[in-house]
Amino acid sequence: MIDEQLAILLADWHEQLNEIVGVNELDGWHAALRRTIDDLKASGSIDALQAHDLRELADAAYSHRSEEA
C-alpha cells in the first residue's frame, strides 16, 4: 500500500476512535475499530506491532467509555 493511502486510512481510523458514540453503540464501534486493524494487518499495510498498538488504543478507549457510561 502506498504510504499516502495508509496515512489516510490511519487518519480515518483515529477519527473513528475519537467519535462520540452512544452507550448502545459501544460494542459495534469497538468491533469496527478492531476489524479495521485486522484488515490492515491482513493486507500487509501494518505489521504485528503496529496492529498490537492500535488494538491497545481501541481497547483502552472502549474501557474508558464503558466506565463513563
Phi, psi and omega in degrees: 000140179292141183305322180296318179296318179296318179300320178293316179298318180290323176296319177297319179298315179294325176296317177296322179301323184271359179298148173271121180237152178285162181304320182288348182256358186300315183296316179294321178299313180296317179298320180295319178299313182292324178296319178298318178299313180300319179295317179296320179292316181298327180278353181083009181288327176230156179267179184298321180293317178297319178298317178300313181298318179292321176298319178298319177297314180297316181293320179294318179295319178297313180299315181299313182290327177293321179292327180288333185289000000 
